[in-house]
């Protein structure tokens, strides 16, 4: 048998096999319906399983779409196509000045230019009401480059739920059109905006952390976070975080709990836009005339503000509002194209109920022991520890001039560093300090801790002249006992 004949036979077998396979796929892809559907397709010839009944309702280049006027239950909008010169991209007239979802804009142009029906339902429908087309869910009026118009109506969901009934106005032909290709005509214009609010963190690290300020109406102080600008050179890898709290007190941050809070504005995305270009009345409606919280973040190349207003509550199965807020209404400033009221998930706004104690460490002061020159205690006790270095290690330590075991001093210094900081405090103490601890570094820096009596069980601490904490008196009592023990050749006790 010659090669040409053999090829024709093989091709015929393959085509037959493909035809059978396509027929099976077509059959299995059909949604099941109940009852007699002849009324939905009274003038349409029944299809065999392998037939493609799709109908091109519009078939033009997307550039031919000049304008689409949409009317629906939410009011509607006007889509404008790309200009003939290409200098102006497609947009929404009512959303001028607002960043749009690029993908949705492309979908509207391309899906409309290639509007395709899955199949015809009736060629000459006498009752459009049964398809929801006498009072349509939406209407879209297309203006083409040649000035011509075509108007389509969108009705109810079809018996196959992925589809909607559609007809061209002033005709009686009804079609089933895949809903995903026309869904943008059914929704709000606000659903077409880009919901990303702030840029993502610069992956190359060039955007150094600036100043983050959290102002809350329910607190009488602000929280401020900055890059640690300690005057001693140290490696941040040994610290919980490279950022510190500078208001209402100075404190180092817990790396595991602070990161998601101080960097939360980067890449922040809204659930939806509620209204664009909000008026004063809009702001009042959404609780933004007097925001519950204002988060500002500024640096060399950015100055962002996030205003957090009223709560949004999901409903339970019985239709009652859940107790906890699931979202908040917000506005932002500092990024162009975002003039709207946004709804953001509550979980994306950690500042709403943030307290300093949630993210600070128990480390009141940080001075690397390899850089410490002396530690001096005055008041209740008067003693001084000096440390000798050879540039790489501690060679000797002394207490009031007498030699002290290096490891013993390290234990005492560690006890001082772990002074408890679980309770922050701002009110000035009524009493003068009864114990002062001065840590002096070889580079001239250091910290000063002043301890003042408050109650029988609590003392107030001033860190570098600033009232910052309340601590347990028992910690101070144990410190004084450890000082005495070390001086007499004893050990350091950590419990208190």
Secondary structure, 3 states (H helix, E strand, C coil): CCHHHHHHHHHHHHHHHHHHHHHHHHHHHCCCCCCCCHHHHCCCCCCCCCCCCCEECCCCCHHHEEEEEEEECCCCEEEECCCCCCCCCCEEHHHCCCCECHHHHHHHHHHHHCCEEEEEEECCCCCHHHHCCCCCCEEEEEEECCCCEEEEEEEEECCCCCEEEEEECCCCCEEEEEHHHCHHHCCCHHHHECCECCCCCCCCCCCCCCEEEEEECCCCCCEEEEECCCCCCCCHHHCCCCEEEEECCCEEECHHHHHHHHCCCCCCECCEEEEECCCHHHHHHCCCCCCCEEEEEECCCCEEEEEEEEEECCECCCCCECCCCCEEEEEEECCCCCCEEEEEEHHHCHHHHCCHHHCECCCCCCCCHHHEEEEEEEECCCEEEEEEECCCCEEEEEECCEEECHHHHHHHHHHHHCCCCCEECCCCCCCCEEEEEEEEECCCCEEEEEEEECCCCEEEEEECCEEEEEEEHHHHHHHHHHHHHHHCCCCCCCCC
